[in-house]
Amino acid sequence: MAAVAIRGLGKDAAGQEGLIPILHNVSLDVADGELLVLVGPSGCGKSTLLRCVAGLESIERGEVQLDGRRINELAPGARDVAMVFQSYALYPHLTVRENLAFPLRLRKEPESEIAARVAEALELTGISALVDRRPSQLSGGQRQRVAIGRALVRRPRLFLFDEPLSNLDASLRARMRVELKRLHARLRATMIYVTHDQVEAMTLADRIAVMRSGQVEQVGTPRELYDRPANLFVARFLGTPEINLVPAEALGVVGATTLGLRPEDIYFEDRGPLAGTVELVEELGRTSIVHLLVGDQRIVALVESPQAPQPGVVASFRWDPERLHRFDQHEQRIA
């Protein structure tokens, strides 16, 4: 596998009034064997960054290194990188076996080596029973497994995934997340994975890089980013239900402008310091999402279902002061 170093990367696009920066001085490190997830809203530059690493986009400023070697000028095929796209990009006239073997045949690998690598990829992706089918005979999840298998057969130093699950339905996405996590644990391959889905990011990543407007806002483990978001943008982006953000004065807290309360850090109890009218309760089985109106502020709580108050009542609650997030007037975290 390989370690990746991205240093001061800049990328521009042509606009009506000249060049428009897409990536601004992006620097990131990906350790050997790490799964780094790039996450952020549409248009934040995460896919462009991935394509710069792959060699599919030119780099105006900065550089990309693979194991310490600058690869900016290398053609995509010379970088020893495999990319899995959102669209699967399978050859419709070829069977599963032929799709997997295709990149190896292009490299004129011996047939015995091709057969061994295809068999290994089939086993790793769990699609051995599908070898003679064509893409039109496969489900979305099966096609994605073939696309991943085609990347595996090359045994690249680096895997790049560009929103590979976005075309799948919710239940299939959840299953494929588990399969990808298992695959990474088994291979310990270096991977960079792009998604706009924060659940995917939190469940898959060793570390997450949150991006906004072509810049990296924060990098860390899922737990680090969730527990100590660097700013309001990161705090809002990670977490379901979304973090509650309220003016500090509304809770009588000084020294901060905005407070963040995670929904699971709110507790209903008699004689709590705050009270609000329950507008709506979303039942999720074991847990419930409670929507409260506190003065002119709307607050969401996530509680065990037996503890959820009924709609229409005025419910008292408290919060965990150790879990309170404080932000200043510039939307930055106050330590």
N, C-alpha and C positions, 0 to 999 in steps of 0.2 A: 504494500500500500504506500501511501505518500502523505506528507504534510504540505499544507497549502499556506502561502503567505500572500496577502493582498495588501499592497502598499500605495496609499494616496491615489487610488483609482479615480479617474475622471472620465466622463463620457458625455458628449454633446449630441443634440439632434437639431436638424434644420427646422426653423420655424419661419413664419411670415416676416418677422422682424429681425432675422438673423439666427445665430446659434442659441439653442436653449439647453442649459445644463440638465442632464438626466441623473448623473451620479456626481456627487460632490466629495472629493477627497476621502473615499472609502478605504478604511484599513481594517483588515480582519485576519485572524489566524485560525486555521483548522488543524488540529492535532492528528497525527497518524492514527487511523482507526476510529476517529470521532465522527458522529453524525451531527452536523450543524444545520439548523433550520433557519432559513431566512423568511421572516414573516412580516407582513405589513399590508396596508390597504392596496387596492388596485392602483397602478400608476406610481408606486413608490420607488420603483427601480430594481426590485428584487430579481425579476426575470432577466432584465438587462445585465445585471451583475453576473448572473449565472452564465449567460451567453458570452460575456467577456472572458470568463474563466475557460469556457469551452472553445473559444476561438471563433465563435459565430458572429461576434461583434468586434469592431476595432476599438482600440483603447487610445484615447487622446492624451491622457496623463497618467502617471504612475505605472505600476507593473504588477504582474502576477508571477509568483514563484512556485514551482513544484519541487519539493525537496531541495530548496535553495537555488534552483536553476530558473532563470528568467525564461518565460515561455511566450512573451508577448508576440514575438515574430514567428512563432511556429504555427503551421497550418493545423486545423482541427484534428486531422488524422494522424499528426505527428505528436500529439500531446499525451497519448495513452490515457484518454478520458472517454468514458461512456456516458451518454445522456439518454434519459427516459423522458419522453414528452407527454404532454396532456392528451395528445391525439393518437397515441399508440404508434402510428406510422408503420404499420405492418404491410407487407406485400400481399395484396388480396388473392393473387393467383398461386401463392405458395402455401404449402401445409405448415403446421406448427413446426415440425422437424426442419423443414426447408428454410423457414424464417430464422430459426435459431442458427442454422448452419451458414446462412448467407454471409455474415461478416467474416467468418473464418475462411470461406471459399474465396472471398475477395483477396484475402491475404495469402492464398495458396498454401494453406496448412495441409499437412498430410491427412488423408481420409481417416486413418486410425485415430489421430488426435482430434479431428472434428467429431467423430462418433463418441469419443470419451467425454469431451467437453459438453456436447449436447445432452448426453445422458446425465451428466452431473447437474446441468441447469434444469433439466426436466424434474429431477428429484428435488432440488432445492426449492423450486417454485410449485411443486405439487401438481404438475400438468402432464404426467407421463401417459395418462389415458387419452390425451387429446392430440397425440403426435400426428395423426393422419387427417385432422380436420383443417379446414381453411378458416380465415378470420370471420367470414360471414356466418359460420356455424358455431361461433363462440359468443358467450355473454361478455358484457363489458369487463367484468372482473377477470374472466379468463384471458381476454385480449391483453389486459394490463399485465397479467402474469407472464404472457409470452413476451411482451415488450421488455419486462424486467429480465427474463431469461436470456433474451438476445443481448442485453448488456452484460450479463454474467459470463457468457461464453467467452467474451473477449479477455476476461481477467484483467481489467484495466487497473491502473493505480488509483484512479479517482472516479467515483460515481456521482453524476449530477441528475437530480430529479426536478423537473419543472411542472409543478402542480399535477402529479400523475393520477390523483384520485378525484379530481374535480368533476369528471364526467360520470361518476358513479352515484347511485342513490345512497341515502344516509346509512342504511344498515350494511350495505356492501362496503362503503367507505370505512366503517368501523371495523369490519372483519379484515379488510386489507391493511389497515393501520397495524393491527396485531401481527399480521403476516410479515410486514416490512420490519417491524421491531424484532421479531424472531430472526429474520434473515440477517439483519445487521449484527445481532448478538452472536449468531453462528459464524459469520464471515469476518467480523471485526474489520470491515472495510471502511475506508475514508469516504464519507458521503456528504454532499451539500444538497439540501432539500428545500425547495421553494414552495410556499403555500400562503394563501390569505386567510386560512382557517386556523384560528388560535387553538382550537381543540387538537387539531393535528400537530401543531407545533409543540404544545405542552406534553402530549403523550408520546411523541416520537423522539424528541431531541435529547441529546446529551447536553448541548447548549443551544440557546436561541439568540439570534441577532434580530432585533426589532428595527424595522426601517420606516422612514417617513421622508417623503420629498427628496429622495436620492441620497439620504444620509442615514447613518446608523445611530439610533437613539440610545440603545443599551444592549450589552451582550452579557449573558450569564446563563446559569442553569435555569430550568423552568421554575424551580423553587425560589431561587434568588430573585428572579424578575417578578414573580408573583408576590413575594413577601416584602421586597424592597424596590418597587418601581422607581426609576430615576426621575420620572416626571409624570405629569397628568396624562400625556399621550400613552405611555406604556401602561399606566394604571388602568386606563379605560380599555385598552386593547386586549389585555389578558384577563380572563375570568368570566365565568358564566354562572349566574347572572352577572351583569356588569357591576363594577364597583360603584357605590353611592358616593357622589361628590357634593358636598354641601359647604356653604360659607362657614368659616370658623366661628363667626359671631353667633350663628344660629345654635351652636352647642356650647356657647360660653367659653370658647378656647381662645387664648391670646397667643401672639407670636407666630401666627400662621394666617394665610389668606383663605386657603381651601383645605378641607378635611376629606379624607377618603375612608369609607367604612365598607369593608367586604360584607356581602349579604350574610355569610355564615358566621360573622362575628357580632351579630345582633341577637339578643336573647329576650324573650318575652317573660315577664315576671310581674307580680303584683308590686305596686309602689315603685316601679322603675322611675328613673329621673326624667324620662321623656314619655310622651304619649302621642298616639296618632290614630286616626280613623282608618280602619281596614277597608280599602276600596275593592280589593279583589284577591282571591286565593287561587293559585294554580296548583292543582293536585298532580304530583309526579309519582305517586305510589308511596314509597317510604318517606320521601321528603316533599315539602310544599314551598312554593314561592309566594310570599305575602307582600302585597303592595299597600303601602301606608301613605297617608297624607298627614304630614306633620307641619302645621301652619300652612305656608305656601310651598313647602318642600315635599317632594315625593321620594320615598325611601323604600327600598326592596330588601326583604329579609329571606334567608333560606334556612328553614328549620325542619326538624323531624315532624312528620305529619300530625302526630297526636298533640304537639305543642302549638299548632297553628290556630290562631283565633278565627272566629267566624266573620265573614264580611258584614260591615255595618257597625261593628262594635268599636269602642275606643279602647285600644290596647296599650298597656304600659310596657316599656322595654328599656333595656340598658345595652351598652356596647362594651367590648373588651378594650380598655384604655391602652393595653400593651400592643394592640393590633391596629391602633389608629395611625393613619398615614397623614402626614402634614406637608403641605406644599406652600411655597411662597408666591409672591405676586407675579413672578416670572414662570410660574407653573413647574418649578423645580422642587425636588424633594428636600425637605429640611431634615437633616440627620437626627 
